[in-house]
């Protein structure tokens, strides 16, 4: 073989291998590409398109019917999501919904007129995941309520300790309304970061309404309505980069609480475009670190 032909042959082989690599990459990422493109920290989307739904779960009483197998498991009153993907959930369930997937995997929960009443624990427990998205479609309302007393499998356990509790990042979005009734402790609790990007979240809580140890961000067009709580929004993580609250974009918050409206260990930032309507008996902002609150963002809330 001449040198010219050898070079041509080598180039052709390289091109072929490159094409095969691209095809293999597309095939292996086809099930996860949608989720990775809408990462927890990115602008993301408001509503998930219909063709992106992987599983439909229909709840009735203490039962759950899945249109495809292999995605959920049942442990007593707990329905456990064990596979990444986009889930649409409808119906009424008496029990706990749990997410337990790999650290690198994302799960989207589209709560389409879903009602969960947990008899002895949290309503939603994200035990393990890379990030979980909670989404309520436009024009729909979903309601999650926990128990007044929790029963733990292992004596001495303290988590979950909120109606919605996530050990990993959790993001709320959509164009509908999510109602959270916390009868035991916190409304929404997270060991890492909580992000609210769109839709409306209404919280009734006996303790903190929203507590993210890493951070709490209310941004874009999100609306947060805290009807009852001790502290409103709280972030008290002590590790580097934790204990942060950020409220910006066109976010709108209404808070009625017995103590502080906003409490953070490291920093509180409220941009001039956000609005916080308050009626609280404690401080508007309680922060040991830096506070950067734009003028006019806090507006007293009258008695209804």
N, C-alpha and C positions, 0 to 999 in steps of 0.2 A: 504494500500500500504506500502510495506517495505521501510526502509530508503534507501536501495540500489537501489530499483526500482525508488524511488522518485528522487534520485540524477541523475540517468540515464535519466529519463523523463525530468528533468529540463535542463540538458545539451543538450538534443535533441531539446527542444524548443528554447534555446538560439542560437543554431546553425542555426535553421530554420529562426529565426528572423533576424540573422545576414545576411543570404543569401538574404532574402527579402529586407533588407536595401540596400545591394549592388546593387541588381537589380533595385530598385527604383532610386538609385543614378545615375546609368548608363542611365536609361530611361530619367531622368530629365536633364542630362547634354549632351545628344547625339547631340543636335543642337548647343551647345556652346563650346563643348570640343575642337574642332579644333581651334577656335579663342583664347581661353584662353591659350592653349599650346604655341601659338606663340605671346607672349605678346610683347608690345611696347618696353620694355627694354631688352628683350632677343635676342639671336642671330637670331632667327626666320628663315625665308625661303626667297629664292630669287623669286621663282615663285610658285603660288598656283596651286595645281593639279586640273585637270579637274573635278574630282568627288567631289570636295569641293565647287563647284559653286552652290549657292542657287537660284539666280535669274539672268535672262538675260533681259537687258533693251536695246531696239533699238530706236534710236532717228532719227527723220526726221523733219526738220524745227522746228516747235514749238510743236511737238507732241512726245510722248514717249509711246512705246508699251512694256508692261511687259508680260513675259511668265507665270507669276503667280501673282495672285491678293494679295492685302493686304499689300504690301511692300512699295508702293509709293503713294503720293498724289500730286495733281496739284493745285497751287495757282497762278493764272495769268500766268506769264512767268516762274514761279519757279516750278521745279520738286523736291519734297521733299521726301527723303528716310526716312521712319518712323519705319523701323524694322531692327534689327541687322542681319548680314549675309554677304555672299560673293556675290558681284554683278559684272557681266560682262557687260560693257557698250560699245556700238558700234554706229556709225553713226554720223550725224551732227546735232547740236542743237543750236537754237537761244534762249537764255534764261539763267537762273541760275540754277545750280544743288546745292541742299541744303541737308545737313544731320542733322536730328533732332531725336536722339534716347536717351535712358536713359544714365545717367552718368556712369553706369557699363557696357554698351554694346559696342562691337567693330563692326566696319564696314570695309570691304575690297572692294575697288573700283578698279576693273581690267579694265583699259582703253585700249580697244582693237581697235586701229584706231579710236579714239573718237576725235571729234572736237566740242568745245563749244565756241560760241561767245555771250557774254552777252551784251545786248543793253544798260543797265542802272545800272549795279552792278558788283559784283564779278562773276567770272565764276564758282568757287566752294566755297561754304560757309558752313563750319562745325559749325553749330549753337550750337549743343550739342551732346556729345558722350564721351565714355571712351577713345577711341583712334580710329583714322581712318588710314587705310593703303591705300596708293595710289600706284598702281602697273601697269607697262606697260610691256606686254609680249615681249619676245625676237624677234627682227626683226621688231617690230612695233613702230610707232611714233604717239603720241597723242598730240593735241595742244589745249591749253586753253588761251582765250583772254578775257579781261574785257573791260568795257566801259571807255571812256575818262572822262565822268562825271557820278557820281553816283546819283541815286534818292533813298532817304530813306523814309520808310513808316512813320516814326515819326520824326518831326522836331527836330534838335539837335542831332540826332544819328550820330555816327562816325564809327561804325563797321557794316559790314565788310569794310576794307579799303585796300584790296590787291586782286590781281587776284585770288589767292588761299588764303583764310583766314580761320583759325581754332581757335575757342575759346578754344579748348582742344587739346590734343597731336595729332600729325600727323607724320606718318612715310612714307618715299618714298623708294620703292624697285622695283624689277623686273630686266629684262635684256634689256629692250627697252629704248626709248627716250621720255621724256616728255618736250614739249616746252611751256614756260609760257611767254605770252606777256602782260605786265602790263602797261596800258595806263593811269591809274589814279594816282597810288601811288606806293605801294610796290608790288614786284612780289609774294613772298610767305610770309605771315604773320601769326603769331600764338601767342596767349595769354599765352601759356604754352611752350611745348617743341617740337622742330622740329628735326627729325632724318632722315638722308639720309644714306641708307645702301648699295644699289646696283643700277645698271642702270645709266642712264644719265639724268640730268635735265639741260635744257638750259633756261636762264632767260634774258629777255629784260625788264627793268623797268625804269620808270621816277624818282623813288626815291630809296629806298633800295631794293636790289635784294632778300635777304633772311633775315627776321627779326623774331626772336623768343624771346619774353620777358623773358621766363624762361631760355631757353638754345637753342643752335644750335649745333648739332653733325653731322659731316660728317665722315663716318667711313667705314670699310670693303672695298668693291670695288666700292664705289659710285664715280661718276664723276659729277662735278658741273661746268657748263660753263656759266659764267656771261658775256654777250656780251655788256651790257650797264647798268649803274646804277649810283647813287650818291655814297652811301656806298655799299660795296659788301655784306658782312655778318655782321649782327648786333644783339646784345643781350643787352638790356638796362633795364631789370627788376630790381627793387630796393628792393624786398623782399628777405629774407634770402634764399640762394641757387639759386638765379636767376642771370641773367647777365653773363652767362657762355657760352664760345665757345670751343668746343673740335674737333680737326681734327686729326684723327689717322688711323690705318690700312693702306690699300693701296689706300686711298682716293686721288683723283686728282682734283684739282680746277684750273680753268682758270678764271681770273677776270680782266675786263677792267672797270674802274670806275673813276668818277670825284672827289671823295674824298677818304675816307679810304677804304683799302681793307678789313680789319677786325677791328671791333670796339665792345668792350664789357666793361661792367661796373665793373664786378667782377674778371673774369679770362679768359685768352686765353692760350690754350695748343695745340701745334702742335708737333706731334711725328716725329721721324726721318724717318719713312717709308712713310710719306705723302709728296705730292708735290703741291706747289702753284705757278702757273705761273701768273705773274701780270704785269699790266700797269695801274698805278693810279697816280692821281695828289696830293693825300693826303698822310697819313701815311700808311705804310704796316700794322702795328698793333697799334691801339689806345686803351689802356686799363688803367683805373684808378686803377685797382687792381694788380693781379699777372699775369705775362706773362712768359710762359715757352715754348720757340720756339726753336726747334732743328736746329742746323747749317745746311745750305744747303737745307732747305725745301722751301725757297722762291727763285724763279728763274725769272729774268726779261723776259718779253714777248716782242718780237720784233713786229714791225709794219707789218701787212700782206699786 
